[in-house]
Amino acid sequence: MAESYETILITTTETIPGQTYTVIGEVFGLTTQSKNVFSNIGAGLKNIVGGEIKAYTSMLHESRDEAVDRLRQAAYEKGADAVVMMRFDSGSIGTDMQSVVAYGTAVKYDDRA
């Protein structure tokens, strides 16, 4: 098992070069976030004139980072060394909430005790 959850390797590839491993199973990291009412008002005004809604871009970056962190924790709790085939999915809940999930396959290296 990895030394701590922060050392869990996460890759979008199907294999890790130079490693053989055993599949443990699927793992997920999920977060749902929303911005405050003032950000929502600003976003509404931005919809009229167009352009990037920086508060929501920031929220999505934070959500992605939190989802990956939770994915690492879930893999660590299962005794994994890495996660392969990591992907993201996201969706809106209502008009002011965003849900982001990071998911993949937890694996344990064969060459470790």
All heavy atoms as an XYZ file, in Angstrom:
855
protein
N       0.839     -1.176      0.000
C       0.000      0.000      0.000
C       0.889      1.246      0.000
O       1.972      1.252      0.552
C      -0.896     -0.016      1.236
C      -1.886      1.126      1.292
S      -3.247      0.759      2.390
C      -2.940      1.938      3.665
N       0.422      2.299     -0.614
C       1.166      3.554     -0.657
C       1.438      4.050      0.761
O       0.698      3.749      1.693
C       0.370      4.595     -1.443
N       2.516      4.833      0.897
C       2.904      5.330      2.221
C       1.844      6.234      2.833
O       1.597      6.203      4.032
C       4.233      6.077      2.119
C       5.393      5.169      1.758
C       6.291      5.769      0.691
O       6.362      6.995      0.561
O       6.928      4.981     -0.020
N       1.229      7.080      2.027
C       0.125      7.929      2.459
C      -0.758      8.167      1.239
O      -0.362      7.887      0.113
C       0.631      9.257      3.014
O       1.143     10.061      1.973
N      -1.937      8.683      1.465
C      -2.832      8.852      0.320
C      -2.282      9.866     -0.684
O      -2.575      9.779     -1.873
C      -4.254      9.191      0.774
C      -4.522     10.653      1.030
C      -5.027     11.463      0.021
C      -4.308     11.232      2.271
C      -5.288     12.798      0.246
C      -4.572     12.559      2.511
C      -5.057     13.342      1.486
O      -5.328     14.661      1.705
N      -1.438     10.806     -0.232
C      -0.862     11.786     -1.148
C       0.081     11.145     -2.173
O       0.350     11.730     -3.214
C      -0.104     12.887     -0.384
C      -0.991     13.810      0.412
C      -1.089     13.409      1.882
O      -0.602     12.311      2.240
O      -1.657     14.181      2.658
N       0.621      9.957     -1.887
C       1.567      9.309     -2.802
C       0.888      8.391     -3.816
O       1.570      7.780     -4.633
C       2.625      8.500     -2.012
O       1.983      7.464     -1.281
C       3.412      9.399     -1.072
N      -0.424      8.287     -3.773
C      -1.154      7.475     -4.751
C      -0.974      8.094     -6.138
O      -1.297      9.261     -6.358
C      -2.663      7.405     -4.412
C      -2.903      6.736     -3.058
C      -3.454      6.742     -5.527
C      -2.787      5.239     -3.056
N      -0.442      7.299     -7.067
C      -0.302      7.744     -8.454
C      -1.668      7.695     -9.123
O      -2.380      6.687     -8.998
C       0.683      6.830     -9.203
C       0.795      7.070    -10.708
C       1.459      8.424    -10.988
C       1.556      5.950    -11.371
N      -2.005      8.746     -9.837
C      -3.245      8.760    -10.615
C      -2.875      9.022    -12.060
O      -2.168      9.985    -12.363
C      -4.225      9.827    -10.103
C      -4.651      9.478     -8.678
C      -5.431      9.933    -11.030
C      -5.650     10.415     -8.070
N      -3.355      8.154    -12.943
C      -3.053      8.292    -14.361
C      -4.316      8.065    -15.193
O      -5.199      7.315    -14.799
C      -1.935      7.306    -14.793
O      -1.703      7.468    -16.194
C      -2.300      5.876    -14.500
N      -4.379      8.728    -16.334
C      -5.506      8.532    -17.246
C      -5.250      7.380    -18.209
O      -6.134      7.001    -18.968
C      -5.777      9.819    -18.051
O      -4.597     10.170    -18.772
C      -6.196     10.958    -17.136
N      -4.041      6.829    -18.163
C      -3.705      5.720    -19.059
C      -4.191      4.389    -18.492
O      -4.456      4.260    -17.306
C      -2.189      5.648    -19.293
O      -1.531      5.436    -18.046
C      -1.676      6.924    -19.943
N      -4.273      3.397    -19.364
C      -4.726      2.068    -18.962
C      -3.646      1.288    -18.220
O      -3.939      0.447    -17.386
C      -5.167      1.287    -20.202
C      -5.780     -0.044    -19.901
C      -6.308     -0.738    -21.143
O      -6.334     -0.137    -22.223
O      -6.709     -1.906    -21.020
N      -2.396      1.591    -18.530
C      -1.286      0.879    -17.898
C      -0.280      1.872    -17.348
O      -0.247      3.037    -17.740
C      -0.572     -0.050    -18.899
O      -0.058      0.735    -19.969
C      -1.517     -1.117    -19.435
N       0.553      1.373    -16.435
C       1.656      2.161    -15.884
C       2.939      1.519    -16.402
O       3.221      0.358    -16.072
C       1.621      2.151    -14.343
C       0.289      2.719    -13.838
C       2.804      2.919    -13.774
C       0.062      2.509    -12.355
N       3.713      2.225    -17.216
C       4.926      1.637    -17.782
C       5.857      1.088    -16.691
O       6.093      1.727    -15.668
C       5.590      2.815    -18.507
C       4.454      3.734    -18.822
C       3.506      3.602    -17.661
N       6.322     -0.129    -16.901
C       7.256     -0.750    -15.978
C       6.620     -1.355    -14.734
O       7.331     -1.843    -13.863
N       5.315     -1.343    -14.632
C       4.637     -1.887    -13.446
C       3.674     -3.002    -13.847
O       3.002     -2.922    -14.871
C       3.816     -0.801    -12.727
C       4.617      0.218    -12.001
C       5.288     -0.337    -10.750
O       5.022     -1.433    -10.297
N       6.192      0.456    -10.196
N       3.660     -4.032    -13.030
C       2.582     -5.013    -13.118
C       1.775     -4.841    -11.845
O       2.310     -4.484    -10.794
C       3.118     -6.455    -13.220
O       3.938     -6.736    -12.095
C       3.919     -6.646    -14.506
N       0.493     -5.060    -11.955
C      -0.365     -4.815    -10.808
C      -1.613     -5.662    -10.859
O      -1.981     -6.222    -11.898
C      -0.739     -3.333    -10.698
C      -1.231     -2.712    -11.983
C      -2.529     -2.906    -12.432
C      -0.378     -1.927    -12.754
C      -2.964     -2.319    -13.610
C      -0.806     -1.347    -13.925
C      -2.107     -1.539    -14.351
O      -2.533     -0.967    -15.514
N      -2.250     -5.735     -9.711
C      -3.515     -6.441     -9.558
C      -4.614     -5.405     -9.387
O      -4.450     -4.443     -8.625
C      -3.467     -7.359     -8.317
O      -2.383     -8.279     -8.484
C      -4.759     -8.115     -8.131
N      -5.715     -5.612    -10.081
C      -6.846     -4.696     -9.975
C      -7.556     -4.921     -8.642
O      -7.885     -6.047     -8.285
C      -7.833     -4.898    -11.152
C      -9.125     -4.133    -10.925
C      -7.176     -4.494    -12.463
N      -7.769     -3.856     -7.915
C      -8.539     -3.911     -6.670
C     -10.009     -3.636     -6.951
O     -10.879     -4.336     -6.474
C      -7.986     -2.902     -5.641
C      -6.571     -3.299     -5.241
C      -8.903     -2.821     -4.424
C      -5.886     -2.286     -4.342
N     -10.290     -2.602     -7.722
C     -11.674     -2.271     -8.064
C     -11.850     -0.787     -8.319
O     -10.904     -0.004     -8.246
N     -13.080     -0.410     -8.590
C     -13.365      0.981     -8.922
C     -13.351      1.859     -7.671
O     -13.670      1.414     -6.569
C     -14.706      1.091     -9.638
C     -15.853      0.545     -8.823
C     -17.118      0.353     -9.640
O     -17.037      0.165    -10.856
O     -18.200      0.387     -9.035
N     -12.941      3.101     -7.877
C     -12.931      4.091     -6.801
C     -13.471      5.412     -7.345
O     -13.373      5.689     -8.540
C     -11.522      4.301     -6.203
C     -11.130      3.147     -5.304
C     -10.475      4.502     -7.269
N     -14.057      6.183     -6.439
C     -14.689      7.447     -6.806
C     -14.293      8.535     -5.826
O     -14.058      8.269     -4.652
C     -16.216      7.318     -6.767
C     -16.766      6.293     -7.693
C     -16.897      4.976     -7.283
C     -17.142      6.631     -8.975
C     -17.394      4.017     -8.134
C     -17.632      5.676     -9.837
C     -17.763      4.361     -9.420
N     -14.262      9.752     -6.301
C     -14.132     10.935     -5.462
C     -15.166     11.934     -5.932
O     -15.178     12.306     -7.100
N     -16.050     12.349     -5.056
C     -17.187     13.190     -5.441
C     -17.233     14.435     -4.585
O     -16.974     14.386     -3.383
C     -18.484     12.398     -5.261
C     -19.797     13.128     -5.509
C     -19.927     13.528     -6.967
C     -20.967     12.267     -5.086
N     -17.571     15.559     -5.203
C     -17.832     16.793     -4.473
C     -18.942     17.563     -5.175
O     -19.095     17.471     -6.396
C     -16.567     17.671     -4.346
O     -16.853     18.791     -3.506
C     -16.062     18.146     -5.676
N     -19.706     18.289     -4.386
C     -20.742     19.176     -4.910
C     -20.543     20.533     -4.248
O     -20.439     20.612     -3.029
C     -22.152     18.642     -4.604
O     -22.275     17.343     -5.187
C     -23.224     19.541     -5.177
N     -20.468     21.567     -5.056
C     -20.214     22.903     -4.527
C     -21.139     23.917     -5.168
O     -21.708     23.682     -6.229
C     -18.756     23.304     -4.792
C     -17.769     22.401     -4.097
C     -16.345     22.904     -4.211
O     -16.095     24.046     -4.579
N     -15.406     22.050     -3.873
N     -21.269     25.057     -4.483
C     -22.027     26.179     -5.034
C     -21.310     27.468     -4.674
O     -20.517     27.510     -3.742
C     -23.461     26.194     -4.490
O     -23.463     26.542     -3.119
N     -21.606     28.515     -5.415
C     -21.069     29.839     -5.121
C     -22.124     30.635     -4.362
O     -23.308     30.313     -4.377
C     -20.692     30.572     -6.409
C     -19.384     30.082     -6.982
C     -18.242     30.433     -6.053
C     -16.923     29.908     -6.534
N     -15.871     29.974     -5.537
N     -21.678     31.692     -3.724
C     -22.603     32.502     -2.939
C     -23.525     33.327     -3.821
O     -23.336     33.428     -5.030
C     -21.833     33.386     -1.943
C     -20.934     34.393     -2.638
O     -21.332     35.053     -3.574
N     -19.701     34.508     -2.164
N     -24.510     33.941     -3.229
C     -25.531     34.686     -3.965
C     -24.921     35.838     -4.766
O     -25.379     36.135     -5.865
C     -26.653     35.179     -3.018
C     -26.139     36.237     -2.062
C     -27.851     35.669     -3.796
N     -23.873     36.481     -4.266
C     -23.265     37.587     -5.003
C     -22.588     37.092     -6.277
O     -22.649     37.758     -7.300
C     -22.281     38.340     -4.101
C     -22.957     38.964     -2.916
C     -22.737     38.464     -1.644
C     -23.841     40.023     -3.078
C     -23.375     39.011     -0.554
C     -24.490     40.577     -1.992
C     -24.257     40.078     -0.716
N     -21.963     35.928     -6.218
C     -21.378     35.341     -7.423
C     -22.467     34.997     -8.425
O     -22.280     35.160     -9.633
C     -20.586     34.079     -7.070
O     -19.483     34.391     -6.272
N     -23.607     34.500     -7.925
C     -24.718     34.153     -8.812
C     -25.271     35.388     -9.514
O     -25.631     35.341    -10.689
C     -25.825     33.449     -8.037
C     -25.436     32.049     -7.624
O     -24.532     31.460     -8.198
N     -26.089     31.525     -6.615
N     -25.343     36.508     -8.790
C     -25.810     37.748     -9.407
C     -24.837     38.187    -10.490
O     -25.244     38.539    -11.608
C     -25.982     38.855     -8.335
C     -27.160     38.507     -7.419
C     -26.191     40.221     -8.989
C     -27.269     39.368     -6.178
N     -23.533     38.120    -10.202
C     -22.519     38.469    -11.191
C     -22.581     37.569    -12.410
O     -22.431     38.018    -13.543
N     -22.835     36.276    -12.176
C     -22.942     35.333    -13.287
C     -24.155     35.654    -14.147
O     -24.104     35.562    -15.379
C     -23.031     33.906    -12.762
N     -25.249     36.027    -13.496
C     -26.451     36.402    -14.246
C     -26.210     37.605    -15.134
O     -26.646     37.646    -16.286
N     -25.498     38.591    -14.613
C     -25.177     39.774    -15.414
C     -24.225     39.415    -16.550
O     -24.348     39.928    -17.658
C     -24.552     40.854    -14.525
C     -25.479     41.443    -13.455
C     -24.698     42.371    -12.532
C     -26.652     42.163    -14.103
N     -23.284     38.524    -16.302
C     -22.326     38.110    -17.332
C     -23.046     37.384    -18.468
O     -22.624     37.467    -19.622
C     -21.260     37.215    -16.703
C     -20.024     37.089    -17.526
C     -19.321     38.410    -17.693
C     -17.842     38.210    -17.730
N     -17.116     39.434    -17.992
N     -24.133     36.677    -18.142
C     -24.916     36.001    -19.180
C     -25.471     36.993    -20.189
O     -25.646     36.659    -21.357
C     -26.065     35.205    -18.562
C     -25.623     33.853    -18.071
O     -24.623     33.311    -18.505
N     -26.371     33.306    -17.132
N     -25.735     38.196    -19.748
C     -26.293     39.214    -20.636
C     -25.233     39.731    -21.603
O     -25.481     39.866    -22.796
C     -26.884     40.382    -19.803
C     -28.081     39.872    -18.993
C     -27.311     41.544    -20.712
C     -28.583     40.846    -17.948
N     -24.034     39.999    -21.092
C     -22.993     40.598    -21.934
C     -22.017     39.584    -22.511
O     -21.262     39.895    -23.423
C     -22.215     41.682    -21.149
C     -23.129     42.821    -20.751
C     -21.532     41.101    -19.941
N     -22.002     38.368    -21.974
C     -21.104     37.331    -22.470
C     -19.747     37.386    -21.804
O     -19.413     38.325    -21.097
N     -18.967     36.338    -21.981
C     -17.632     36.265    -21.416
C     -17.517     35.199    -20.352
O     -18.495     34.560    -19.978
N     -16.297     35.023    -19.867
C     -16.023     34.003    -18.860
C     -16.598     34.414    -17.508
O     -16.498     35.571    -17.102
C     -14.518     33.789    -18.712
C     -14.172     32.737    -17.671
C     -12.683     32.503    -17.502
O     -11.894     33.286    -18.064
O     -12.324     31.541    -16.816
N     -17.165     33.463    -16.821
C     -17.675     33.679    -15.464
C     -16.622     33.131    -14.525
O     -16.581     31.940    -14.218
C     -19.048     33.003    -15.271
C     -20.013     33.513    -16.334
C     -19.570     33.245    -13.863
C     -21.313     32.747    -16.404
N     -15.714     34.001    -14.098
C     -14.527     33.577    -13.362
C     -14.859     32.899    -12.042
O     -14.156     31.982    -11.628
C     -13.591     34.753    -13.161
C     -13.013     35.207    -14.488
C     -11.977     36.268    -14.360
C     -11.545     36.609    -15.782
N     -10.440     37.411    -15.910
N     -15.923     33.306    -11.375
C     -16.293     32.674    -10.106
C     -16.639     31.205    -10.332
O     -16.272     30.340     -9.532
C     -17.463     33.402     -9.454
N     -17.311     30.900    -11.428
C     -17.673     29.509    -11.713
C     -16.476     28.714    -12.227
O     -16.340     27.529    -11.932
C     -18.850     29.442    -12.687
C     -20.156     29.696    -11.981
C     -20.718     30.958    -11.953
C     -20.792     28.682    -11.290
C     -21.893     31.201    -11.278
C     -21.970     28.911    -10.605
C     -22.518     30.177    -10.604
O     -23.663     30.404     -9.914
N     -15.592     29.349    -12.980
C     -14.370     28.678    -13.409
C     -13.549     28.284    -12.191
O     -13.057     27.154    -12.086
C     -13.552     29.580    -14.346
O     -14.337     29.877    -15.498
C     -12.259     28.907    -14.774
N     -13.423     29.199    -11.259
C     -12.700     28.929    -10.021
C     -13.362     27.796     -9.243
O     -12.690     26.905     -8.722
C     -12.646     30.194     -9.173
O     -12.077     29.929     -7.917
N     -14.688     27.815     -9.171
C     -15.418     26.769     -8.460
C     -15.159     25.397     -9.087
O     -14.958     24.406     -8.379
C     -16.920     27.052     -8.454
C     -17.735     25.997     -7.718
S     -19.513     26.318     -7.729
C     -19.909     26.022     -9.440
N     -15.118     25.333    -10.414
C     -14.881     24.062    -11.085
C     -13.458     23.562    -10.857
O     -13.242     22.364    -10.683
C     -15.186     24.171    -12.576
C     -16.675     24.243    -12.899
C     -16.896     24.548    -14.378
C     -17.363     22.952    -12.526
N     -12.480     24.471    -10.825
C     -11.101     24.067    -10.503
C     -11.032     23.508     -9.085
O     -10.407     22.472     -8.850
C     -10.131     25.245    -10.655
C      -9.700     25.504    -12.054
N      -8.811     24.699    -12.717
C     -10.042     26.471    -12.931
C      -8.620     25.155    -13.941
N      -9.362     26.233    -14.087
N     -11.658     24.196     -8.147
C     -11.677     23.727     -6.757
C     -12.364     22.364     -6.664
O     -11.896     21.472     -5.949
C     -12.406     24.730     -5.866
C     -11.697     26.040     -5.679
C     -12.581     27.098     -5.039
O     -13.627     26.761     -4.441
O     -12.219     28.292     -5.129
N     -13.470     22.220     -7.363
C     -14.223     20.957     -7.345
C     -13.393     19.819     -7.915
O     -13.380     18.714     -7.375
C     -15.522     21.091     -8.148
O     -16.377     22.025     -7.552
N     -12.704     20.077     -8.995
C     -11.864     19.047     -9.611
C     -10.760     18.613     -8.656
O     -10.520     17.422     -8.459
C     -11.274     19.577    -10.906
C     -10.382     18.589    -11.589
C      -9.709     19.188    -12.768
N      -8.434     18.509    -12.912
C      -7.624     18.632    -13.923
N      -7.905     19.438    -14.892
N      -6.500     17.966    -13.966
N     -10.084     19.585     -8.046
C      -9.014     19.264     -7.099
C      -9.537     18.469     -5.915
O      -8.902     17.503     -5.469
C      -8.326     20.537     -6.615
C      -7.505     21.224     -7.698
O      -7.224     20.589     -8.739
O      -7.166     22.410     -7.500
N     -10.696     18.839     -5.394
C     -11.289     18.128     -4.257
C     -11.691     16.707     -4.661
O     -11.484     15.755     -3.912
C     -12.510     18.881     -3.725
C     -13.143     18.249     -2.514
C     -12.241     18.240     -1.285
O     -11.406     19.154     -1.126
O     -12.367     17.295     -0.479
N     -12.256     16.541     -5.856
C     -12.652     15.216     -6.327
C     -11.440     14.292     -6.464
O     -11.497     13.119     -6.076
C     -13.409     15.325     -7.656
N     -10.330     14.810     -6.992
C      -9.111     14.000     -7.136
C      -8.546     13.643     -5.762
O      -8.120     12.509     -5.535
C      -8.054     14.724     -8.005
C      -6.705     14.026     -7.936
C      -8.526     14.815     -9.443
N      -8.568     14.588     -4.837
C      -8.086     14.316     -3.491
C      -8.914     13.203     -2.840
O      -8.372     12.285     -2.225
C      -8.142     15.589     -2.648
C      -7.412     15.442     -1.333
O      -6.208     15.128     -1.349
O      -8.061     15.634     -0.282
N     -10.213     13.266     -3.004
C     -11.090     12.228     -2.436
C     -10.901     10.887     -3.138
O     -11.015      9.831     -2.519
C     -12.543     12.682     -2.485
C     -12.791     13.817     -1.512
C     -14.208     14.292     -1.513
N     -14.347     15.367     -0.533
C     -15.450     16.056     -0.372
N     -16.527     15.781     -1.094
N     -15.501     17.021      0.523
N     -10.614     10.924     -4.441
C     -10.310      9.696     -5.180
C      -9.060      9.046     -4.602
O      -9.031      7.831     -4.365
C     -10.112     10.018     -6.661
C      -9.672      8.868     -7.560
C     -10.794      7.862     -7.725
C      -9.225      9.402     -8.903
N      -8.027      9.837     -4.362
C      -6.793      9.315     -3.753
C      -7.091      8.685     -2.392
O      -6.579      7.622     -2.069
C      -5.770     10.434     -3.568
C      -4.946     10.725     -4.759
C      -3.741     11.591     -4.416
N      -2.873     11.665     -5.565
C      -2.928     12.627     -6.472
N      -3.769     13.614     -6.335
N      -2.112     12.598     -7.503
N      -7.874      9.365     -1.575
C      -8.213      8.834     -0.255
C      -8.956      7.505     -0.365
O      -8.658      6.561      0.374
C      -9.062      9.841      0.523
C      -8.306     11.065      0.955
C      -9.189     12.110      1.628
O     -10.353     11.880      1.900
N      -8.627     13.263      1.883
N      -9.903      7.415     -1.300
C     -10.660      6.175     -1.481
C      -9.748      5.037     -1.921
O      -9.882      3.899     -1.444
C     -11.785      6.385     -2.505
N      -8.810      5.319     -2.819
C      -7.866      4.296     -3.281
C      -6.969      3.845     -2.128
O      -6.726      2.648     -1.957
C      -7.030      4.834     -4.442
N      -6.490      4.777     -1.348
C      -5.633      4.463     -0.204
C      -6.375      3.568      0.788
O      -5.817      2.589      1.293
C      -5.177      5.757      0.470
C      -4.276      5.532      1.649
C      -2.928      5.212      1.471
C      -4.754      5.640      2.947
C      -2.088      5.007      2.550
C      -3.926      5.438      4.030
C      -2.596      5.116      3.836
O      -1.770      4.908      4.908
N      -7.619      3.890      1.060
C      -8.422      3.100      2.007
C      -8.634      1.670      1.520
O      -8.842      0.758      2.325
C      -9.754      3.786      2.267
C      -9.599      5.052      3.096
C     -10.852      5.899      3.155
O     -11.919      5.471      2.664
O     -10.757      7.032      3.691
N      -8.552      1.453      0.210
C      -8.681      0.105     -0.348
C      -7.334     -0.614     -0.447
O      -7.258     -1.724     -0.927
C      -9.346      0.150     -1.721
C     -10.826      0.436     -1.657
C     -11.477      0.212     -3.008
C     -12.981      0.296     -2.870
N     -13.665     -0.188     -4.063
N      -6.251      0.047     -0.032
C      -4.926     -0.572     -0.074
C      -4.229     -0.442     -1.411
O      -3.297     -1.196     -1.696
N      -4.626      0.519     -2.219
C      -4.058      0.677     -3.560
C      -2.741      1.428     -3.546
O      -2.430      2.156     -2.599
C      -5.054      1.410     -4.461
N      -1.980      1.242     -4.625
C      -0.776      2.012     -4.882
C      -1.015      3.083     -5.947
O      -0.282      4.060     -6.015
C       0.351      1.102     -5.368
C       0.812      0.152     -4.286
O       1.136      0.614     -3.183
O       0.829     -1.066     -4.550
N      -2.025      2.862     -6.791
C      -2.271      3.775     -7.904
C      -3.724      3.655     -8.365
O      -4.436      2.718     -7.993
C      -1.330      3.452     -9.068
N      -4.114      4.605     -9.206
C      -5.414      4.572     -9.880
C      -5.134      4.740    -11.366
O      -4.461      5.695    -11.774
C      -6.353      5.695     -9.390
C      -7.645      5.710    -10.195
C      -6.643      5.550     -7.903
N      -5.632      3.812    -12.172
C      -5.476      3.896    -13.628
C      -6.821      4.247    -14.254
O      -7.868      4.086    -13.638
C      -4.922      2.579    -14.229
C      -3.506      2.317    -13.730
C      -5.821      1.394    -13.930
N      -6.764      4.738    -15.481
C      -7.970      5.072    -16.256
C      -8.846      6.109    -15.555
O     -10.063      6.051    -15.604
C      -8.777      3.814    -16.590
C      -8.051      2.813    -17.449
S      -7.715      3.407    -19.116
C      -9.358      3.535    -19.778
N      -8.215      7.099    -14.897
C      -8.978      8.134    -14.204
C      -9.712      9.011    -15.211
O      -9.184      9.362    -16.262
C      -8.040      8.991    -13.352
C      -8.748      9.911    -12.371
S      -9.365     11.480    -13.002
C      -7.886     12.307    -13.478
N     -10.947      9.332    -14.863
C     -11.790     10.198    -15.688
C     -12.548     11.159    -14.783
O     -12.680     10.923    -13.590
C     -12.803      9.372    -16.499
C     -12.181      8.371    -17.467
C     -11.539      9.100    -18.637
N     -11.063      8.181    -19.644
C      -9.827      7.735    -19.747
N      -8.925      8.080    -18.855
N      -9.455      6.939    -20.707
N     -13.092     12.213    -15.381
C     -13.956     13.163    -14.680
C     -15.339     13.135    -15.302
O     -15.489     12.905    -16.497
C     -13.446     14.601    -14.823
C     -12.247     14.927    -14.006
C     -11.018     15.066    -14.603
C     -12.348     15.127    -12.638
C      -9.896     15.384    -13.868
C     -11.232     15.451    -11.885
C     -10.008     15.578    -12.496
N     -16.322     13.442    -14.488
C     -17.670     13.692    -14.969
C     -18.218     14.826    -14.119
O     -17.830     14.976    -12.958
C     -18.553     12.444    -14.842
C     -19.808     12.526    -15.682
O     -19.970     13.512    -16.438
O     -20.644     11.620    -15.584
N     -19.083     15.631    -14.684
C     -19.650     16.731    -13.919
C     -21.076     16.989    -14.370
O     -21.487     16.572    -15.450
C     -18.818     18.004    -14.085
O     -18.871     18.452    -15.423
N     -21.809     17.657    -13.525
C     -23.176     17.999    -13.854
C     -23.693     19.080    -12.924
O     -23.151     19.307    -11.841
N     -24.721     19.758    -13.371
C     -25.346     20.807    -12.577
C     -26.474     20.241    -11.751
O     -27.189     19.337    -12.179
C     -25.908     21.894    -13.492
O     -24.868     22.502    -14.205
N     -26.616     20.811    -10.562
C     -27.743     20.494     -9.693
C     -28.451     21.815     -9.466
O     -27.901     22.710     -8.814
C     -27.284     19.872     -8.357
C     -26.488     18.606     -8.618
C     -28.475     19.607     -7.455
C     -25.837     18.023     -7.390
N     -29.621     21.953    -10.024
C     -30.297     23.242     -9.952
C     -29.555     24.260    -10.794
O     -28.886     23.930    -11.762
N     -29.661     25.527    -10.386
C     -29.022     26.585    -11.166
C     -27.721     27.082    -10.562
O     -26.997     27.831    -11.202
C     -29.982     27.791    -11.310
O     -30.320     28.244     -9.990
C     -31.237     27.404    -12.075
N     -27.413     26.657     -9.329
C     -26.240     27.232     -8.686
C     -25.310     26.225     -8.040
O     -24.419     26.592     -7.288
C     -26.678     28.265     -7.649
C     -27.505     27.645     -6.530
O     -27.934     26.488     -6.676
O     -27.717     28.325     -5.515
N     -25.478     24.943     -8.331
C     -24.600     23.923     -7.765
C     -23.990     23.086     -8.884
O     -24.630     22.842     -9.895
C     -25.366     23.014     -6.813
C     -25.754     23.674     -5.519
S     -26.553     22.536     -4.398
C     -28.215     22.564     -5.047
N     -22.770     22.660     -8.645
C     -22.037     21.840     -9.610
C     -21.476     20.624     -8.892
O     -20.898     20.748     -7.829
C     -20.895     22.647    -10.225
C     -20.166     21.956    -11.333
C     -20.962     21.854    -12.608
O     -21.805     22.682    -12.889
N     -20.706     20.832    -13.377
N     -21.654     19.457     -9.483
C     -21.123     18.222     -8.933
C     -20.029     17.711     -9.859
O     -20.195     17.714    -11.080
C     -22.245     17.189     -8.826
O     -21.758     15.979     -8.329
N     -18.894     17.305     -9.269
C     -17.770     16.763    -10.040
C     -17.370     15.436     -9.415
O     -17.231     15.338     -8.192
C     -16.561     17.717    -10.052
C     -15.367     17.091    -10.747
C     -16.923     19.040    -10.705
N     -17.201     14.427    -10.245
C     -16.726     13.129     -9.775
C     -15.472     12.758    -10.557
O     -15.400     12.960    -11.764
C     -17.806     12.022     -9.902
C     -18.208     11.772    -11.338
C     -17.343     10.731     -9.254
N     -14.469     12.278     -9.824
C     -13.278     11.685    -10.424
C     -13.387     10.185    -10.155
O     -13.697      9.786     -9.040
C     -12.010     12.255     -9.790
N     -13.173      9.352    -11.167
C     -13.301      7.913    -10.977
C     -12.249      7.171    -11.780
O     -11.703      7.698    -12.748
C     -14.704      7.426    -11.342
C     -15.107      7.675    -12.783
C     -14.946      6.687    -13.736
C     -15.644      8.887    -13.175
C     -15.323      6.902    -15.056
C     -16.020      9.121    -14.479
C     -15.859      8.122    -15.419
O     -16.213      8.347    -16.728
N     -11.944      5.968    -11.309
C     -10.947      5.159    -11.985
C     -10.857      3.792    -11.343
O     -11.711      3.407    -10.544
N      -9.810      3.060    -11.683
C      -9.599      1.703    -11.184
C      -8.399      1.686    -10.248
O      -7.286      2.028    -10.650
C      -9.361      0.727    -12.361
O     -10.484      0.803    -13.255
C      -9.185     -0.698    -11.871
N      -8.634      1.291     -8.997
C      -7.562      1.182     -8.010
C      -6.774     -0.092     -8.276
O      -7.351     -1.151     -8.556
C      -8.148      1.151     -6.603
N      -5.439      0.012     -8.195
C      -4.564     -1.140     -8.430
C      -3.493     -1.216     -7.349
O      -3.118     -0.213     -6.743
C      -3.899     -1.079     -9.827
C      -4.947     -1.098    -10.940
C      -2.988      0.128     -9.971
N      -3.003     -2.440     -7.141
C      -1.914     -2.702     -6.196
C      -0.755     -3.281     -6.974
O      -0.905     -4.230     -7.736
C      -2.376     -3.709     -5.132
C      -1.287     -4.094     -4.157
C      -1.710     -3.756     -2.751
C      -0.642     -4.066     -1.763
N       0.156     -2.918     -1.435
N       0.446     -2.700     -6.815
C       1.622     -3.183     -7.514
C       1.943     -4.608     -7.086
O       1.890     -4.926     -5.899
C       2.833     -2.295     -7.266
C       2.683     -0.874     -7.754
C       3.240      0.177     -7.049
C       1.991     -0.568     -8.926
C       3.125      1.491     -7.486
C       1.859      0.734     -9.367
C       2.421      1.764     -8.645
O       2.308      3.049     -9.077
N       2.301     -5.462     -8.033
C       2.635     -6.853     -7.745
C       4.000     -7.003     -7.079
O       4.218     -7.944     -6.349
C       2.613     -7.692     -9.029
C       1.207     -7.877     -9.574
O       0.225     -7.750     -8.790
O       1.086     -8.125    -10.781
N       4.888     -6.057     -7.283
C       6.250     -6.209     -6.773
C       6.428     -5.687     -5.337
O       7.540     -5.600     -4.849
C       7.252     -5.510     -7.684
C       6.968     -4.015     -7.834
O       5.907     -3.555     -7.402
O       7.819     -3.318     -8.395
N       5.357     -5.349     -4.674
C       5.442     -4.881     -3.280
C       4.861     -5.911     -2.340
O       3.968     -6.652     -2.688
C       4.674     -3.578     -3.119
C       5.319     -2.432     -3.861
C       4.886     -1.139     -3.292
N       5.521     -0.063     -4.034
C       5.164      1.192     -3.922
N       4.207      1.518     -3.111
N       5.783      2.108     -4.604
N       5.354     -5.924     -1.134
C       4.870     -6.873     -0.122
C       3.568     -6.409      0.472
O       3.236     -5.280      0.497
C       5.900     -7.040      0.967
